[in-house]
Amino acid sequence: MFCGVDIGGTNVEVGLVSEDGKLLDREGLKTGKFYSAPDLVLAIAESILRMTKQSRQPLEGIGVGCPNGRGDQGVMVEAANLPFKGIVPFVDLFKQYFPDIPVALANDANAAAIGELYYGKGQGLKDFVEITLGTGLGSGFIVNGKAVDGANGMAGEVGHMVMIPGGRPCGCGRSGCLERYVTASGIVATYNELCQIHHHEPEIGNYKDLCDLAGQNDPVAIEAFGQAGKMLGWGLANIALCTAPSHIFLYGGVALGAGDYLLKPTLRSFDAHLLYSYRGSVRLEFSGLLGRNGAILGAASLPRQLR
């Protein structure tokens, strides 16, 4: 049995996962209640001990997924949406409470990729890419069965590939990054721009509203997803050139909410832009973790890479 800890800007999810990927128990915490990382880790440790006591099964490892996580160092570095600034040594903090249990850490996109490898459609695959679509766009590369970290633990920041020079400003300091067009806020921004072009009164307040409008066959909403899919497919076709994966999986709330409204135009654009010699050898599809507590499963899979 493994424990997965997903640390996000709003919520922390803690869960126990069986060897075959069954969620045995889970608890949630509000990130904003904690003003220091040690206080947060103490609360998480109490949750883990409470759940493991109830399960009566041995805990084989703890995995922590977090933004800007650097697995080789066991730290989180300057996460923008968390109250803990600087370098946070999460692995060492957890080791204070679990000194005899392996603890592994990764950025949230790598955690999703490793989760796909053990519990999703990546089982039996050696080379694939996991794309996480939510507030931002993250990516995890699995090469020869292992996650790629890079020299500084930050490999896979494909959300910050510049697709439109001088385009929309991005929080990374650049302009025209892929994630500014294909994430929740990016697709909503495209919808609002299209409303101005078509002299159409905007009818949404958030991404969920946009998905609902598309479900009602609203032409402007469907066009917004079409533009996002065109940009995403183009970007993914470029990504495929880097590691020649057999599969690219789409994961996250944006993918789950939009369904085929995003997937179909993405597939068309991907096929149109993919290098000819790669066609037929790279499959693009939704993640096997969608709707399955994927953040917990991804984090819980991390200690398995330590074996």
Secondary structure, DSSP 8 states (H G I E B T S, - for coil): -EEEEEE-SSEEEEEEE-TTS-EEEEEEEEGGG-SSHHHHHHHHHHHHHHHHHHHTS---EEEEEETTEETTTTEEE--TTSS--SEE-HHHHHHTT-TTS-EEEEEHHHHHHHHHHHHSTTTT-SSEEEEEESSSEEEEEEETTEE---TTS----GGG-BSSTT-SB-TTS-BSBTHHHHSHHHHHHHHHHHHHHTT-----SSHHHHHHHHHTT-HHHHHHHHHHHHHHHHHHHHHHHHH--SEEEEESHHHHHHTHHHHHHHHHHHHHHS-GGGTTT-EEEE-TTTTTTHHHHHHHHGGGGG-
